[in-house]
Amino acid sequence: MSRFKSEKSASGARSIGIRDIARSAGVSTATVSRFLNKPESVGADLRDKISRVIDETGYIPHASARALSSRRTRTIGAIVPTVDNAMFAQGLQALQSYLATKDYLLLLATNEYDIDVELQQARNLVARGIDALILRGDERHPILRRLLETNGIPFVNVGLCEPAKPYPSVGVDNYEAGRVLARYITDLGHRRVAVVAAHQRNNDRAQARLRGIIEVLEQQACAPGPGWQLQVDYNLADAGDAARILLQGESRPTAIICGNDVIAYGVMLAAIRMGCDVPRDLSVVGFDDLDWSRHLLPSLTTIHMPTNEIWVRAGRYLVDLLAGQAPIKHQQVDFSLVLRESTAPPPKT
């Protein structure tokens, strides 16, 4: 027979309540409540005792009751353009793992790069009681920030760092990353350079990368000529089509700078199928440093984006803010250029 006297639930099953835990642990219900909402406020011995009882009984705190007592749901929302993008999926996994260590739940929504959809998703998340929100980039519907402010929902932008703006941000300097990548290509001696970027609509990170790339190419008097600056969807097929357009004529680029690694994969695979030797005939570079980039043949030269660190820092910023701390409002994370096998000086003519 169980030593726990429990109340009957609506389904007729017996459920363990906070009073049962307190009675078994020999503490007050107030102490158990403090342990559940703020474990560090309870002494180590009592924490161990209460934890053992909870483990024995399988007790799970009722989320809505905890929310009423603390005015928090311990839920953080995140809105990203899509989960098809490997970088978003990787970052969200790192974020969720971090939040779990802080007893926070992650609620996810996508917006497909549509600011109207993002606004509606934000409304949905706020209605479900999120404590804070993580947003990708800083291009959004003007009503969204007012919505969050009115409801007292703090937020942070990820993927970019913009100290000149009033909104918290965690990410890299995408503009400078674009400059570094383009400068590397021109330093190799390339002057016939094409660019295949991601679509720019509602994507300020891609816009900043492209702006940095084009600026360096213009400074070196090798800005992409007519038809040598293309924008494609985030997939191998469209990137391959772009490569075929660029490489089918007699006047070909000797280097193609790609807006991300997936585009670079598509470009490189199509180029090889067309008989190009990468990198002897054509250099290809990307952005992000996805796991596959080091395993391709040839392996891909790219900009490493510390995705996990960016998303974990964003989560930590909000957790600390909700705990009453004053975290650094703008946090810039370093990127790095990773040199591999897909780049070389241009062929001699």
C-alpha positions as CSV (number, residue, x, y, z in Angstrom):
1,M,0.0,0.0,0.0
2,S,1.3,3.4,-0.9
3,R,2.3,5.6,2.0
4,F,1.1,8.7,0.1
5,K,-2.4,9.9,0.6
6,S,-3.4,11.6,-2.7
7,E,-6.3,13.3,-4.1
8,K,-8.5,11.9,-6.9
9,S,-8.1,13.6,-10.3
10,A,-10.8,14.3,-12.8
11,S,-10.1,11.0,-14.6
12,G,-10.6,9.1,-11.3
13,A,-6.8,8.3,-10.9
14,R,-5.0,9.2,-7.7
15,S,-2.6,12.0,-8.2
16,I,0.2,13.2,-5.9
17,G,0.0,16.8,-4.7
18,I,2.3,19.3,-3.1
19,R,0.9,18.5,0.3
20,D,1.8,14.8,-0.1
21,I,5.4,15.8,-1.0
22,A,5.6,18.2,2.0
23,R,4.2,15.6,4.4
24,S,6.6,12.8,3.2
25,A,9.6,15.1,3.3
26,G,8.7,16.5,6.7
27,V,8.6,20.1,5.5
28,S,6.0,22.8,5.0
29,T,4.2,23.2,1.7
30,A,5.8,26.7,1.5
31,T,9.2,25.0,1.5
32,V,8.2,22.6,-1.3
33,S,6.8,25.6,-3.3
34,R,10.1,27.5,-2.9
35,F,12.0,24.5,-4.0
36,L,9.9,24.1,-7.1
37,N,10.1,27.8,-8.1
38,K,13.5,28.8,-6.8
39,P,15.6,25.8,-5.7
40,E,18.6,27.8,-4.7
41,S,16.4,29.5,-1.9
42,V,16.2,26.1,-0.1
43,G,19.1,24.6,1.9
44,A,21.1,21.8,0.3
45,D,19.8,19.1,2.8
46,L,16.2,20.0,2.3
47,R,16.7,20.1,-1.5
48,D,18.1,16.6,-1.4
49,K,15.2,15.4,0.8
50,I,12.5,16.9,-1.4
51,S,14.2,15.7,-4.6
52,R,14.2,12.1,-3.3
53,V,10.5,12.2,-2.5
54,I,9.7,13.7,-5.9
55,D,11.8,11.0,-7.6
56,E,10.1,8.3,-5.6
57,T,6.6,9.5,-6.3
58,G,7.0,10.6,-9.9
59,Y,5.4,13.9,-8.9
60,I,5.3,16.5,-11.7
61,P,4.5,20.1,-10.7
62,H,1.3,21.5,-12.2
63,A,2.5,24.2,-14.7
64,S,-0.5,26.4,-14.4
65,A,-0.4,26.4,-10.6
66,R,3.2,27.3,-10.6
67,A,2.5,30.1,-13.1
68,L,-0.2,31.5,-10.8
69,S,2.2,31.6,-7.8
70,S,5.2,32.9,-9.6
71,R,3.5,34.8,-12.4
72,R,5.9,32.9,-14.7
73,T,5.3,29.9,-17.0
74,R,9.0,29.2,-17.4
75,T,8.4,29.1,-21.1
76,I,10.5,30.9,-23.7
77,G,9.3,31.3,-27.3
78,A,11.4,31.4,-30.5
79,I,10.3,32.4,-34.0
80,V,12.6,31.4,-36.9
81,P,12.1,31.7,-40.6
82,T,12.1,27.9,-41.2
83,V,13.4,24.7,-39.6
84,D,14.6,23.5,-43.1
85,N,17.7,25.5,-42.6
86,A,20.3,23.4,-40.8
87,M,21.7,26.4,-39.0
88,F,18.4,27.2,-37.4
89,A,17.8,23.5,-36.4
90,Q,21.3,23.3,-34.9
91,G,20.9,26.6,-33.0
92,L,17.4,25.6,-31.7
93,Q,18.7,22.3,-30.4
94,A,21.5,24.0,-28.5
95,L,19.0,26.6,-27.1
96,Q,16.6,23.9,-26.0
97,S,19.4,21.9,-24.3
98,Y,20.5,25.0,-22.4
99,L,16.9,26.0,-21.4
100,A,16.3,22.5,-20.0
101,T,19.1,23.0,-17.5
102,K,17.3,26.1,-16.3
103,D,13.9,24.4,-16.1
104,Y,12.6,26.4,-19.0
105,L,10.5,25.0,-21.9
106,L,11.0,26.2,-25.5
107,L,8.0,26.9,-27.7
108,L,8.8,27.2,-31.4
109,A,7.1,28.9,-34.4
110,T,8.2,29.7,-37.9
111,N,7.4,32.6,-40.2
112,E,8.8,31.7,-43.7
113,Y,10.5,35.1,-43.8
114,D,7.1,36.8,-43.7
115,I,6.8,39.6,-41.2
116,D,3.0,39.4,-41.1
117,V,3.1,35.7,-40.3
118,E,5.8,36.5,-37.6
119,L,3.4,39.0,-36.0
120,Q,0.6,36.5,-35.8
121,Q,2.9,33.8,-34.4
122,A,4.1,36.2,-31.8
123,R,0.5,36.9,-30.8
124,N,-0.1,33.2,-30.5
125,L,3.0,32.7,-28.3
126,V,2.1,35.6,-26.1
127,A,-1.4,34.3,-25.7
128,R,0.1,31.0,-24.5
129,G,1.9,32.7,-21.7
130,I,5.6,32.9,-22.8
131,D,7.9,34.7,-20.4
132,A,10.2,36.0,-23.2
133,L,10.8,35.7,-26.9
134,I,13.8,35.0,-29.2
135,L,13.6,36.5,-32.7
136,R,15.8,36.0,-35.7
137,G,17.3,39.2,-37.1
138,D,15.8,42.7,-36.7
139,E,13.5,43.1,-39.7
140,R,9.9,42.9,-38.5
141,H,6.4,44.3,-38.4
142,P,6.3,47.6,-36.6
143,I,3.4,46.4,-34.4
144,L,5.4,43.4,-33.1
145,R,7.6,45.4,-30.7
146,R,4.7,47.3,-29.4
147,L,2.8,44.0,-28.8
148,L,5.7,42.7,-26.7
149,E,6.2,45.9,-24.8
150,T,2.5,46.2,-23.9
151,N,2.5,42.6,-22.6
152,G,5.8,43.0,-20.7
153,I,7.5,40.3,-22.8
154,P,11.3,40.8,-23.1
155,F,13.0,39.7,-26.3
156,V,16.4,39.4,-28.0
157,N,17.4,39.4,-31.6
158,V,19.8,36.6,-32.7
159,G,22.1,36.2,-35.7
160,L,23.4,39.8,-35.7
161,C,24.9,42.3,-33.3
162,E,23.8,45.9,-33.6
163,P,24.9,48.0,-30.7
164,A,23.6,51.2,-32.4
165,K,20.0,49.9,-32.0
166,P,18.1,49.9,-28.8
167,Y,17.0,46.2,-29.1
168,P,19.0,43.5,-27.4
169,S,21.1,41.4,-29.9
170,V,23.4,38.4,-29.9
171,G,25.3,37.4,-33.0
172,V,28.1,38.1,-35.5
173,D,29.0,41.1,-37.6
174,N,27.6,39.7,-40.9
175,Y,28.8,42.7,-42.9
176,E,32.4,42.3,-41.7
177,A,32.2,38.5,-42.3
178,G,31.2,39.2,-45.9
179,R,34.2,41.6,-46.3
180,V,36.6,39.0,-44.9
181,L,35.4,36.3,-47.3
182,A,35.5,38.6,-50.3
183,R,38.9,39.9,-49.4
184,Y,40.3,36.4,-49.1
185,I,39.1,35.7,-52.7
186,T,40.6,38.9,-54.1
187,D,43.8,38.3,-52.2
188,L,44.1,35.0,-54.0
189,G,44.2,37.0,-57.2
190,H,40.6,36.5,-58.5
191,R,39.1,39.3,-60.4
192,R,36.3,37.5,-62.3
193,V,34.1,36.8,-59.3
194,A,30.4,35.9,-59.2
195,V,28.1,35.9,-56.2
196,V,25.2,33.5,-55.5
197,A,23.3,34.7,-52.4
198,A,20.2,33.8,-50.6
199,H,17.1,35.8,-51.2
200,Q,17.3,39.1,-49.4
201,R,13.6,39.8,-48.5
202,N,13.2,40.3,-44.8
203,N,16.6,38.8,-44.2
204,D,18.9,41.5,-42.8
205,R,21.7,38.9,-42.1
206,A,21.9,38.0,-45.8
207,Q,21.7,41.6,-46.8
208,A,24.6,42.5,-44.5
209,R,26.8,39.7,-45.8
210,L,26.1,40.7,-49.4
211,R,26.8,44.3,-48.7
212,G,30.2,43.5,-47.3
213,I,31.0,41.2,-50.2
214,I,30.1,43.7,-52.9
215,E,31.9,46.5,-51.2
216,V,35.2,44.7,-51.2
217,L,34.7,43.6,-54.8
218,E,34.0,47.2,-55.9
219,Q,37.1,48.4,-54.1
220,Q,39.1,45.9,-56.0
221,A,37.4,46.9,-59.3
222,C,35.9,43.5,-59.8
223,A,32.3,44.0,-58.9
224,P,30.1,41.2,-60.4
225,G,29.2,42.0,-64.0
226,P,25.7,41.7,-65.6
227,G,24.2,38.4,-64.7
228,W,26.9,37.5,-62.2
229,Q,25.0,38.4,-59.0
230,L,22.2,35.9,-58.5
231,Q,19.8,35.2,-55.6
232,V,18.3,31.7,-55.0
233,D,16.3,29.7,-52.5
234,Y,18.0,27.7,-49.8
235,N,18.3,24.4,-51.7
236,L,20.8,22.5,-53.8
237,A,18.7,22.5,-57.0
238,D,18.3,26.2,-57.3
239,A,22.0,26.7,-56.4
240,G,23.0,24.2,-59.1
241,D,20.8,26.1,-61.7
242,A,22.6,29.3,-60.8
243,A,26.0,27.6,-61.3
244,R,25.0,26.4,-64.7
245,I,23.9,29.9,-65.7
246,L,27.2,31.3,-64.6
247,L,29.4,28.6,-66.2
248,Q,27.7,27.9,-69.5
249,G,29.2,30.9,-71.4
250,E,32.7,31.4,-72.7
251,S,33.4,34.2,-70.2
252,R,33.3,32.4,-66.8
253,P,34.0,33.5,-63.3
254,T,37.1,32.0,-61.7
255,A,35.5,32.2,-58.2
256,I,31.9,32.1,-56.9
257,I,31.1,33.5,-53.4
258,C,28.0,31.9,-52.0
259,G,25.7,33.3,-49.3
260,N,25.7,30.1,-47.3
261,D,27.1,26.5,-47.3
262,V,24.0,24.8,-48.8
263,I,24.2,27.2,-51.8
264,A,27.9,26.5,-52.1
265,Y,27.2,22.7,-52.1
266,G,24.8,23.1,-55.0
267,V,27.2,25.4,-56.9
268,M,30.2,23.1,-56.4
269,L,28.3,19.9,-57.3
270,A,26.9,21.4,-60.5
271,A,30.3,22.8,-61.5
272,I,32.0,19.5,-61.1
273,R,29.3,17.8,-63.2
274,M,30.0,20.4,-65.9
275,G,33.6,19.3,-66.0
276,C,35.1,22.1,-63.8
277,D,38.0,21.2,-61.6
278,V,37.4,22.8,-58.2
279,P,39.5,24.6,-57.2
280,R,41.9,24.5,-60.2
281,D,39.3,26.0,-62.6
282,L,36.9,27.5,-60.1
283,S,37.1,28.5,-56.4
284,V,33.9,28.2,-54.3
285,V,33.3,29.6,-50.8
286,G,30.4,29.6,-48.4
287,F,29.1,30.8,-45.1
288,D,28.1,28.9,-41.9
289,D,30.5,25.9,-41.8
290,L,27.9,23.2,-41.6
291,D,29.1,19.7,-40.6
292,W,29.1,18.5,-44.2
293,S,31.5,21.3,-45.3
294,R,34.6,19.5,-44.0
295,H,33.6,16.1,-45.5
296,L,32.9,17.2,-49.1
297,L,35.5,16.4,-51.8
298,P,36.9,19.0,-52.1
299,S,36.1,20.2,-48.6
300,L,34.6,23.7,-48.5
301,T,36.3,27.0,-47.6
302,T,33.8,28.9,-45.5
303,I,33.0,31.3,-42.7
304,H,32.5,29.5,-39.4
305,M,29.4,30.8,-37.6
306,P,29.4,29.9,-33.9
307,T,25.7,28.9,-34.1
308,N,25.4,27.0,-30.8
309,E,27.1,29.7,-28.8
310,I,24.9,32.4,-30.3
311,W,21.7,30.7,-29.4
312,V,22.8,29.6,-26.0
313,R,23.9,33.2,-25.2
314,A,20.5,34.5,-26.4
315,G,18.8,32.0,-24.0
316,R,21.1,32.9,-21.2
317,Y,20.4,36.6,-21.7
318,L,16.7,36.1,-21.3
319,V,17.0,33.7,-18.4
320,D,19.3,36.1,-16.5
321,L,17.0,39.0,-17.4
322,L,13.9,37.2,-16.0
323,A,15.9,36.4,-12.9
324,G,16.4,40.1,-12.2
325,Q,19.9,40.4,-13.4
326,A,21.3,42.9,-15.9
327,P,23.0,41.0,-18.7
328,I,25.0,42.7,-21.5
329,K,22.5,44.0,-24.0
330,H,24.5,43.6,-27.1
331,Q,26.8,40.5,-27.4
332,Q,29.1,40.1,-30.5
333,V,30.3,36.6,-31.1
334,D,33.4,36.1,-33.2
335,F,33.3,34.4,-36.6
336,S,36.3,32.8,-38.4
337,L,37.5,32.0,-41.9
338,V,38.1,28.3,-42.3
339,L,40.4,27.5,-45.2
340,R,39.9,24.1,-46.9
341,E,40.3,22.6,-50.4
342,S,37.7,24.5,-52.5
343,T,39.9,27.6,-53.1
344,A,43.1,28.3,-55.0
345,P,44.5,31.2,-57.1
346,P,42.8,31.7,-60.5
347,P,44.0,29.6,-63.4
348,K,46.7,31.2,-65.5
349,T,45.5,32.4,-68.9
